[in-house]
Amino acid sequence: MSPTTATFKLSSGTEIPWLAWGNGSGDARKTAVESGRIALEAGIRHIDTAQGYKNEDATGEVVKGSNLKKNDVFVTTKLSGRADDKTQQGTPEYVHGVNDIRTVVKGSIDRLGFIPDLFLIHNPNVVARSDLKATWGILEDLKESGELMDIGVSNFRPQDLEIILEGARHKPVVNQLEYHPYVLAHLQPVLDIQAKHGILTEAYGPLTPLLRHPTGGPLKPVLQRIAQRISADNKSLTTPIDAVTVLLLWTRASGAVAVTASGNPDRIRGLAAIAHLPGDLLKPEEVEEITRVGKTVHYRHYREHMTVDFPAPSLPDGTN
């Protein structure tokens, strides 16, 4: 990894860059090659993709076409559902059969042109529930044979984590979730399990309180005030500090990898600049304040996976 790229250490010992550019939504998904090249040129060293994004081949093209060695770029992909198979329906994602898993994983490797650094189960519904444990076992086998590297999960609720953790030979190194201050109260049972088992949180939608919440809620003025304080105290910084920057720095300070998508070249370059900021810009009491204020609100943008049989807390949504 670039010496200026801050990382977290996974339970496996692997270093994972704390900020990833994702190509799973919006213009980023449509411009995976062009935007991916900008991300790497700007200094981002982590790309997050998935089978379901239909751009693993573009991700591979970006990495292989760069001036970087593959070892300098961390790539995550995911086992997604079979949305093209109209015969298998009835869950939020159409399912794979257990006998398909090895072939489907090999498809990702072939499209990328290399073994990804991290391979996730995109959500617990990509296989039948009765096959979830066996599917994890296959990923464990592939890891042990060297056909995969690190393995993890995404959008897993407590009951989903419990299924694969029982008797696991390899615990998931990450759980990638919608994660930001406004879902902390809801996620507490998940975070407790992850803390017990050394599972790192990866945050997608980390900027939801600012970009998707109708008003920004009670956090917005807090983030703006902290941004002003950091700017005043660090006049030599060349990276502009705004509320978005503060929210991403909070994500890092809370121990989570931030995964955020953009197809806007200036915004991608701005994310790269944030990725290389010092880790001590936020004061501990500011991290605590953001956490505390966030827990007074429940606001989730991506509801298709984490809201079934996992009740949300009785909290206001912060829109009033």
N, C-alpha and C positions, 0 to 999 in steps of 0.2 A: 504493500500500500504506500501511497505517497506519504512522506513524513509529516506533511501538514494536514493530513486527513485524520481527524479524531475517530477512534473506534471504541466499540464495546467488545468485551471478550465473551463469547458463547461458552456454554458449559463444556463443549468439546475442546475448548482452547483456541478455536478459530477467532480471528479478529474480524468484526463486521463494521463497516463505516456507519457512523451514527445518522447520516442523512442519505436517503436514496431518492433518485429520480425515478418515478414510476411511469409506465406507458399504458396504463389501463383505462384511462378515461379521457373524454373530451378531445381536444386537439392533439394531445400527446399520443393518444391511441392512433389517430389518423396520420400523424407525422413521425412515426417511431424512428425512422432512419434519420431524417433531418434533425429532429429535436434531440435524438440520442447522441448524434455527433456533436451538437452544441454543448450538451451536458458534459461529455467527456473532455472536450476542448476547454471548457470553463473550469474544470477541476473536480467535478463530481466523479466519484469512484464506486458508485453502487447503483445498479440498474435493477428495477423490480418489474418483472413481466409475468405472464401466465399463459397456459394453453388457451384459456377462454378469451384472451385479448387478441388472439389471432396474429400476433406479431413476434413470436419467438424467432422466426427466421430473420426478421428485421433487426432484432436485438443482436443476434449472432453476427449479422453484417456490420453493425455499428462497432462491435468490439474488435472483430477481425480487421476492419478497415481503418482502425485508429493506429496511432503510433505507439500505443501502449502494449505491454505484454499482458496476456490474459490474466496472469497472477496479480496484476495491478488493478484489475476491475472485478469487483464482487458482483455476481449475477444471481438473482433469485428468480425461480419460476415455480409454477404450481400445477398440480393435478386438478384440472377443472372438470365441469360436467360435460355431458354430450348433448349440447343444445341442438346439434344437427340431427340427432336421432329421435324422430318423432314417435317411435314405438315405445319409448321408455319415459313415461311421464308420471306425475303424481306427487312429486316433491319439488321444492324450490329450484333444484337443479336436477336434470335427468341423470341417471346413475350409470356407472360402469359396473360390469361384472368383475368379480375377483380375478377371473382368468384373463381379463383384459389388461390388468395393471402393468405388468412387465412390458407389454407391447406399447402401451400408452406412454410410459416413462421413456422408453427408447425413442419414441417419436419426438419427445421434447429434446432429447440429446442430439438427435439427428438434425432437427431444425436449428438448434443453437449452433451446432458444430463443435460443442465441447460439453463436458459434464458441468452442470451449474454448481455454484458454491453452496447453494441452499435450495432444497426442493420441498415444497409444502403441499399438504392436502388443502385445497382451496376453501372448502367448507365441509362439514360432516355429512352433507347430503349428496356428495358426488358418488358415493356408493350406497347401497342399501345399508340400513343401520346394522343389520345382522352381519354385514361384511366389513364393518369399520375396523374391528380389531385385526382381522386377517389382512386387510389392506395395509395397516400399519406394519404388520409382521413382514409383508413383502418389501416395504421400504427399508425395514431393518436389514433384511437379507441382502438387498441391493447395496446398502451402505457397507455391510461386512464384506461383500465381494469386491468392493471398490468401484461398483457401477454408479453409485451415488456418493456424495460427500455428506454434508450435514442435512438433516431432515427435520421438518417441523410441521406446524399446522396453522390454519387461519380460520377465524370466525368460530372458534370452538368455545362452547359454553362449559360450565363445570361438569355436567353430565357427560359431555363428549370427551373431555380430558380424562375423566375417570375411566372410561372404557379403554383408552389406549395406554394409560399409565399402569394399569394392573398387570403386573408381570412383565413390563416392558424391558427389553434388552437395551434399548436406547431411548431415552426420554426425548421428546421434542425439544429442540434447542430454542425455538421461538413459537409464539402464538401471535399471528398478525391480525389485529383487530381495529375497528374504528375506535380510536383512543384519543381523547382530549379531555379537558377539565369537566365538560358537561356530561360525560358518561362515567365519571369516576365512581359515583355512588352505585350505579348499576353494576359496574364491573368488579366491585370489591371481592365478591366470592371467587371470581376468575383469577384476580390478581393474587389472592391469598394462596390458591393452589399453585400458581406459577412461582411464587416466592418459595414455597416449600420444596419445589422440584427443580429450581434453577432454570426456569423457562423465561427467556427474555421476551418482553413485549415489543412488538413492532407496531407502530401507529400509522394506519392509513386514515385519511381524512383528518390529519392533526390540526388543520386550520379551520375546521367546521365552525367554531364559535364566531369567527370573523367573516368567513366567506359564504356560509350557508345559513347561519342563524339570521332571522329577519331583522333583528336590531343589534345583534352583538351581545345583548343581555348585560348582566352586571359586570362581566369580565372586561368588556371593551374599554371603559374608562380606566380600569386598573392597568391593563396592558399599555394603554397610551401614556399613562403617568410614568410607568416604569421605563418605557422607551425614552421619554424625555430625560429622566434621571440618568440613564446610561449614556445618552448623547452628551449631556452636560459634563459628566464625569470622565468621558473618554474622547476628548476633542481631536485626538490624533487618529481616531478610527476613520478609514476611508469608506467603510461599508455603512450606508445609511441604516439607522436603527429605527424601526417602526413597530407597531403592534404585532404584525406578522412575525417579525424577527424575534420579538420577545416570546411569542407563543411557541415558536420552534425551539428557542433556547430552553423554555420550560420543559418541552418534551424531552430534550436531551438531559436536563437536570433531573427529571423524574426517572431516568434510567431506561428510556424507550428509544428505539430507532424510529426516526421520522421518515415516512414514505409519502412523497407528495408529487403530483403530476402537473405538468404544464407543457403546452405547446408554444408558449410565447418566448421568443429568444431572450428578451431582456429579463423576463422573470426567471428563466432557467439560469441565466448568469447571476442573477441576484441570489438564487438559492445556493449556487456554488460559493458565493462570497460568504453567505451565512454559515455554510458547512465548515468554513475554515476560521470562524471567529473563535476567540479564546473561550474556554469553558467556564470561566469565573465571572462573566459579566453580570449575571444575576446574583443578587445577594440571597443567602439562605432564607431570610424572612420574606423576600419577594416570591421565591418558589413556594413557600408555605402559604402565602396570601392567595396566590393564583389557585392553588389546590383547594384551599378552604372556600373561596368564593365559587369555584367551579362546582363543588359538591352541594351547593344550594339549589342547583338547577339540574333538570334532566332534559337533554335535547339530543336526540340521535337522528342522523341523516340517513344512514344505511340500515334499514330495518328488516331486510329480508331474511337474515340469518340469526341474529342474536335476540330476537324478541319472542320466539316460540318456546313455550314451556320454560321461560326464564323471565319472571315478572319484573317489570321496570319499577323503580322506587316511586313512591307517591310524592313527587316534587313538582313545583311549577316549571314551566318550560322557558321562563325568562323573557317571554315576548311582551309582557305588559310593563 
